[in-house]
Amino acid sequence: MKVSEAIEIIVGTYGDIESVARTLPVDAAEVAGATAEADTAEAVALGLLKKYNPYTAPKATTKV
């Protein structure tokens, strides 16, 4: 699922947005790179997605 679709679902829900955000299958790397205008419903939704889908960059490996 794309981040934009997940944001639309969260913003449009009448239920618990924390529960909705927790269960949406999104790519953590895509969430980490997403932005939203401050003080908007979209920013709140994106913040929840970032909370439940933290991104950790892969460590670079070196061959010996």
Stockholm file with secondary structure:
# STOCKHOLM 1.0

chainA/1-64         MKVSEAIEIIVGTYGDIESVARTLPVDAAEVAGATAEADTAEAVALGLLKKYNPYTAPKATTKV
#=GR chainA/1-64 SS CCHHHHHHHHHHCSSCHHHHHHHCCCCHHHHHHCCCCTTSHHHHHHHHHHHHSCCCCCCCCCCC
#=GC SS_cons        CCHHHHHHHHHHCSSCHHHHHHHCCCCHHHHHHCCCCTTSHHHHHHHHHHHHSCCCCCCCCCCC
//
